[in-house]
Amino acid sequence: MKLYFSPASPYVRKVTVVAHETGQFAGLELVTERSSPVNPNPEVAVANPLVKVPTLVPDAGPALFDSPVICEYLDSLHDGAKLFPAAGSARWLALRNQALADGILDAAILYRYEITLRPEALRWSDWLDGQMAKVNAAIALAARDLDAYRAAVDIGSLSIAVALSYLDYRFPDLDWQATHPDLAAWHAAFARRPSMKATEPSG
Ligand SMILES: N[C@@H](CCC(=O)N[C@@H](CS)C(=O)NCC(=O)O)C(=O)O
């Protein structure tokens, strides 16, 4: 299986954490690609018209995107403990937490594109404030609901851990830990998992 990959992408990291947690990382051929809305990568575009990473090209069947779909696909391929709970309230909490974490990433990445890709004269501070308000509100919900998932290792908890790690990587001044010390302690412990250690971002 070929995975279009960027070592800095938190969405890619979700996929590689899932691959490590489920013992499938060695089966992935990582193809490092850079892409952005103003510089789309032509090789990724062949597999994914949205031209985003992660994109997975399985040995058979269509190319898969985006990260929730790839993660669930990988989880369907192994016989160990599942990262996507099969049914019931555990499933809905895990999927909600994945969406919450992906929402943090979506807002943080839009913020980053605004300050790195958009010409300085065209930058819009209200837009930046609006994106960061989403990030902060989503962290607050992750902190409020921590007791419901603190013992879980599933797609929801690992997505939240990856999103918080991305904030630490790209927005070190945000200091969400000061406002949410319990969440910070949980995240520090989760970040020591081998799957997280093996996928630390770079670039
Ligand atoms: N919803 C997608 C988001 C993926 C995404 O935005 N990836 C970024 C890299 S972090 C990307 O490829 N951006 C290129 C673009 O937006 O054109 C997912 O969960 O996979």
The ligand as a Gaussian input file, in Angstrom:
#p B3LYP/6-31G(d) Opt

LIG

0 1
 N       -9.736000      16.342000       5.861000
 C       -8.446000      15.932000       5.355000
 C       -7.452000      17.074000       5.490000
 C       -6.102000      16.755000       4.845000
 C       -5.278000      18.019000       4.650000
 O       -5.782000      19.153000       4.671000
 N       -3.980000      17.823000       4.428000
 C       -3.104000      18.935000       4.153000
 C       -1.712000      18.683000       4.713000
 S       -1.700000      18.846000       6.468000
 C       -2.986000      19.079000       2.659000
 O       -2.722000      18.116000       1.959000
 N       -3.179000      20.299000       2.142000
 C       -3.092000      20.582000       0.763000
 C       -4.256000      21.404000       0.272000
 O       -5.126000      21.808000       1.098000
 O       -4.311000      21.654000      -0.932000
 C       -7.989000      14.669000       6.101000
 O       -8.498000      14.414000       7.201000
 O       -7.176000      13.913000       5.550000

